[in-house]
Amino acid sequence: MGDRLAGKSCVVTAAGQGIGRASALAFAREGAAVLATDINADSLASLEAEHERIRVARLDVTDSGAVERFAAEAGPVDVLFNCAGYVHHGTVLDCTEKDWDFSFDLNVKSMYRMIRALLPGMLERGRGSILNMSSGASSLKGAPNRFVYGASKAAVIGLTKAVAID
């Protein structure tokens, strides 16, 4: 246990399992007040029970209205960790337009939504950090049967660099 994030508020998307869950717990152990979100309310309930600094909120990051309402209720935050994502398995020939659209909506556009909703509060206060989960399977290198996943994670790298430079 540390206090590197004492006094900080952190929002974590896809906190119900995997990297999102582990990160929410790590942030809380470092002293942050964590608002953990996920589309799966059941997984959030068990997460909230694991640490007293974690509050939870069901959030569909593919729903612009829901993201805007969430941001209004959450208020200003110090850290946004965009962790929501989806791994489509297959090549370009296996990827339908529906698969493409869903992958980009969840893996990239959800980050755009969350950043647009929470960045103004960070700018107003003159501080904040945004972490966007990408992958080595992106613009860094290709991975077999990860066509649209790699393309969407490459877009995350571009999105992140663009937001940072602006």
Kinemage of the C-alpha trace (Angstrom):
@kinemage 1
@onewidth
@group {chain A} dominant
@subgroup {mainchain}
@vectorlist {calphas} color= white
{ca met a 1} P 0.000 0.000 0.000
{ca gly a 2} L 1.188 3.445 -0.875
{ca asp a 3} L -0.076 6.958 -1.139
{ca arg a 4} L 1.124 7.995 -4.585
{ca leu a 5} L -2.464 8.742 -5.599
{ca ala a 6} L -3.724 10.096 -2.274
{ca gly a 7} L -6.259 12.846 -2.847
{ca lys a 8} L -6.718 11.915 -6.525
{ca ser a 9} L -9.937 10.785 -8.161
{ca cys a 10} L -9.690 8.146 -10.877
{ca val a 11} L -12.219 6.831 -13.387
{ca val a 12} L -11.589 3.388 -14.846
{ca thr a 13} L -13.657 1.934 -17.679
{ca ala a 14} L -14.113 -1.839 -18.077
{ca ala a 15} L -13.246 -2.275 -14.406
{ca gly a 16} L -15.331 -5.397 -13.962
{ca gln a 17} L -12.573 -7.781 -14.964
{ca gly a 18} L -9.051 -8.151 -16.284
{ca ile a 19} L -6.729 -5.168 -16.624
{ca gly a 20} L -9.470 -2.682 -15.714
{ca arg a 21} L -10.284 -4.455 -12.463
{ca ala a 22} L -6.617 -4.889 -11.496
{ca ser a 23} L -5.985 -1.208 -12.256
{ca ala a 24} L -8.964 0.001 -10.223
{ca leu a 25} L -7.710 -2.008 -7.250
{ca ala a 26} L -4.136 -0.763 -7.724
{ca phe a 27} L -5.294 2.860 -7.891
{ca ala a 28} L -7.318 2.374 -4.690
{ca arg a 29} L -4.374 0.735 -2.908
{ca glu a 30} L -2.299 3.796 -3.825
{ca gly a 31} L -4.817 6.085 -2.122
{ca ala a 32} L -7.072 7.175 -4.986
{ca ala a 33} L -10.816 7.524 -4.805
{ca val a 34} L -11.814 5.249 -7.697
{ca leu a 35} L -14.996 5.379 -9.722
{ca ala a 36} L -14.999 2.019 -11.478
{ca thr a 37} L -17.292 1.586 -14.463
{ca asp a 38} L -18.372 -1.352 -16.565
{ca ile a 39} L -21.383 -2.466 -18.552
{ca asn a 40} L -21.623 -5.545 -16.303
{ca ala a 41} L -23.190 -4.476 -13.001
{ca asp a 42} L -22.640 -7.908 -11.378
{ca ser a 43} L -18.871 -7.775 -11.806
{ca leu a 44} L -18.849 -4.248 -10.410
{ca ala a 45} L -20.688 -5.280 -7.245
{ca ser a 46} L -17.956 -7.720 -6.307
{ca leu a 47} L -15.273 -5.125 -7.106
{ca glu a 48} L -16.836 -2.510 -4.845
{ca ala a 49} L -16.760 -5.015 -1.996
{ca glu a 50} L -12.987 -5.482 -2.403
{ca his a 51} L -11.887 -1.963 -1.420
{ca glu a 52} L -13.436 0.911 0.530
{ca arg a 53} L -12.069 3.556 -1.879
{ca ile a 54} L -13.909 2.076 -4.865
{ca arg a 55} L -17.338 3.284 -5.911
{ca val a 56} L -18.970 1.759 -8.966
{ca ala a 57} L -21.254 2.878 -11.765
{ca arg a 58} L -22.726 0.894 -14.599
{ca leu a 59} L -21.703 2.600 -17.831
{ca asp a 60} L -22.056 1.693 -21.491
{ca val a 61} L -19.176 3.620 -23.065
{ca thr a 62} L -20.714 3.112 -26.523
{ca asp a 63} L -23.674 5.303 -25.501
{ca ser a 64} L -22.819 9.007 -25.887
{ca gly a 65} L -25.742 10.155 -23.751
{ca ala a 66} L -24.813 7.762 -20.959
{ca val a 67} L -21.208 9.000 -21.032
{ca glu a 68} L -22.320 12.632 -20.832
{ca arg a 69} L -24.656 11.888 -17.911
{ca phe a 70} L -21.911 9.936 -16.162
{ca ala a 71} L -19.429 12.807 -16.537
{ca ala a 72} L -21.935 15.324 -15.180
{ca glu a 73} L -22.558 13.145 -12.112
{ca ala a 74} L -18.878 12.218 -11.593
{ca gly a 75} L -17.643 15.781 -11.652
{ca pro a 76} L -13.966 16.623 -12.205
{ca val a 77} L -11.474 13.749 -12.078
{ca asp a 78} L -7.700 13.600 -11.903
{ca val a 79} L -7.160 10.385 -13.858
{ca leu a 80} L -9.134 8.783 -16.677
{ca phe a 81} L -8.120 5.243 -17.597
{ca asn a 82} L -9.851 4.167 -20.806
{ca cys a 83} L -9.582 0.395 -20.617
{ca ala a 84} L -12.764 -0.805 -22.372
{ca gly a 85} L -12.021 -2.900 -25.413
{ca tyr a 86} L -12.904 -5.873 -27.548
{ca val a 87} L -10.724 -8.400 -29.359
{ca his a 88} L -12.239 -9.577 -32.635
{ca his a 89} L -10.612 -12.773 -33.871
{ca gly a 90} L -10.047 -13.078 -37.606
{ca thr a 91} L -8.546 -11.707 -40.783
{ca val a 92} L -9.863 -9.005 -43.080
{ca leu a 93} L -11.884 -11.708 -44.822
{ca asp a 94} L -13.523 -12.714 -41.532
{ca cys a 95} L -14.343 -9.159 -40.480
{ca thr a 96} L -17.820 -7.948 -41.391
{ca glu a 97} L -18.711 -4.261 -41.458
{ca lys a 98} L -20.662 -4.880 -38.255
{ca asp a 99} L -17.510 -6.324 -36.626
{ca trp a 100} L -15.465 -3.345 -37.865
{ca asp a 101} L -17.988 -0.799 -36.601
{ca phe a 102} L -18.344 -2.443 -33.180
{ca ser a 103} L -14.582 -2.791 -32.721
{ca phe a 104} L -13.923 0.846 -33.569
{ca asp a 105} L -16.886 2.041 -31.510
{ca leu a 106} L -15.756 0.227 -28.369
{ca asn a 107} L -11.972 0.363 -28.819
{ca val a 108} L -11.619 3.930 -30.111
{ca lys a 109} L -14.785 5.997 -30.150
{ca ser a 110} L -15.542 5.178 -26.512
{ca met a 111} L -12.213 6.797 -25.610
{ca tyr a 112} L -13.145 9.861 -27.669
{ca arg a 113} L -16.456 10.048 -25.792
{ca met a 114} L -14.857 9.727 -22.365
{ca ile a 115} L -12.087 12.210 -23.122
{ca arg a 116} L -14.506 14.805 -24.506
{ca ala a 117} L -16.679 14.416 -21.423
{ca leu a 118} L -13.942 14.516 -18.752
{ca leu a 119} L -11.099 16.569 -20.266
{ca pro a 120} L -12.816 19.958 -19.794
{ca gly a 121} L -12.748 19.494 -15.998
{ca met a 122} L -9.060 18.597 -16.135
{ca leu a 123} L -8.280 21.661 -18.229
{ca glu a 124} L -10.309 23.890 -15.923
{ca arg a 125} L -8.283 22.719 -12.925
{ca gly a 126} L -4.991 22.735 -14.821
{ca arg a 127} L -4.196 19.089 -14.146
{ca gly a 128} L -5.096 15.538 -15.042
{ca ser a 129} L -3.899 12.380 -16.714
{ca ile a 130} L -5.474 10.292 -19.431
{ca leu a 131} L -4.401 6.695 -19.976
{ca asn a 132} L -5.660 4.886 -23.077
{ca met a 133} L -5.216 1.124 -23.351
{ca ser a 134} L -3.712 0.080 -26.666
{ca ser a 135} L -1.736 -3.021 -27.611
{ca gly a 136} L 1.450 -4.204 -29.206
{ca ala a 137} L -0.902 -5.545 -31.883
{ca ser a 138} L -1.425 -2.115 -33.412
{ca ser a 139} L 0.757 0.236 -35.442
{ca leu a 140} L 3.690 -1.352 -33.619
{ca lys a 141} L 3.265 -4.801 -35.171
{ca gly a 142} L 0.688 -7.046 -36.729
{ca ala a 143} L -0.675 -10.142 -35.015
{ca pro a 144} L -2.270 -13.106 -36.779
{ca asn a 145} L -6.061 -13.117 -36.780
{ca arg a 146} L -6.284 -9.712 -35.123
{ca phe a 147} L -7.076 -7.611 -38.201
{ca val a 148} L -9.662 -5.153 -36.871
{ca tyr a 149} L -8.320 -5.301 -33.318
{ca gly a 150} L -4.876 -4.207 -34.559
{ca ala a 151} L -6.371 -1.492 -36.746
{ca ser a 152} L -8.458 -0.106 -33.881
{ca lys a 153} L -5.558 -0.198 -31.406
{ca ala a 154} L -3.384 1.648 -33.937
{ca ala a 155} L -6.112 4.289 -33.984
{ca val a 156} L -5.904 4.492 -30.179
{ca ile a 157} L -2.210 5.336 -30.458
{ca gly a 158} L -3.005 8.100 -32.957
{ca leu a 159} L -5.860 9.418 -30.820
{ca thr a 160} L -3.640 9.490 -27.743
{ca lys a 161} L -0.804 11.334 -29.473
{ca ala a 162} L -3.204 13.858 -30.999
{ca val a 163} L -4.918 14.631 -27.683
{ca ala a 164} L -1.541 14.928 -25.940
{ca ile a 165} L -0.106 17.374 -28.464
{ca asp a 166} L -3.252 19.529 -28.406
